[in-house]
Amino acid sequence: MAYEPRQSVEDYTDAFLATLGVFLFMVFWMIAAALGYTWVVLTAYGLDHVFRWVGRALQR
């Protein structure tokens, strides 16, 4: 059996870390957008009920 020197493999660490950074940015952006949308809907729903209650209280 003859000795065959092994060649080193290419270093993809920088490419992996760059891709991971982009992926995490997109995930965090998506979470912030989803929670922001939910916050706006809940706030609008609550304000609608408050204004209706105030309107009914002022009509009495």
C-alpha positions as CSV (number, residue, x, y, z in Angstrom):
1,M,0.0,0.0,0.0
2,A,1.5,3.3,-1.1
3,Y,1.5,6.4,1.0
4,E,-0.8,9.1,-0.5
5,P,-0.6,12.5,1.1
6,R,-4.0,14.0,1.8
7,Q,-4.9,17.4,0.4
8,S,-6.5,20.0,2.5
9,V,-10.1,20.9,1.8
10,E,-11.3,24.3,1.0
11,D,-12.2,26.6,4.0
12,Y,-15.9,27.6,3.7
13,T,-16.1,29.1,7.2
14,D,-16.4,32.7,6.0
15,A,-19.1,31.8,3.5
16,F,-21.0,29.9,6.2
17,L,-20.8,32.7,8.7
18,A,-21.9,35.3,6.1
19,T,-24.9,33.1,5.1
20,L,-25.8,32.5,8.7
21,G,-25.7,36.2,9.4
22,V,-28.0,36.9,6.5
23,F,-30.3,34.1,7.6
24,L,-30.5,35.3,11.2
25,F,-31.2,38.9,10.0
26,M,-34.1,37.6,7.9
27,V,-35.5,35.5,10.8
28,F,-35.3,38.3,13.3
29,W,-36.8,40.8,10.8
30,M,-39.7,38.3,10.2
31,I,-40.3,37.9,13.9
32,A,-40.3,41.7,14.5
33,A,-42.7,42.2,11.6
34,A,-45.1,39.5,12.8
35,L,-45.1,40.8,16.4
36,G,-45.4,44.4,15.1
37,Y,-48.4,43.5,13.0
38,T,-50.1,41.7,16.0
39,W,-49.4,44.7,18.2
40,V,-51.0,47.1,15.8
41,V,-54.1,44.9,15.4
42,L,-54.5,44.4,19.2
43,T,-54.0,48.2,19.8
44,A,-56.5,49.2,17.1
45,Y,-59.1,46.7,18.5
46,G,-58.6,47.9,22.0
47,L,-58.9,51.6,21.0
48,D,-62.0,50.8,19.0
49,H,-63.7,49.4,22.1
50,V,-62.5,52.3,24.3
51,F,-63.9,54.9,21.8
52,R,-67.2,53.0,21.5
53,W,-67.5,52.9,25.3
54,V,-66.7,56.6,25.6
55,G,-69.3,57.4,22.8
56,R,-72.0,55.4,24.6
57,A,-71.1,57.1,28.0
58,L,-71.3,60.6,26.5
59,Q,-74.7,59.9,24.8
60,R,-76.4,59.1,28.1
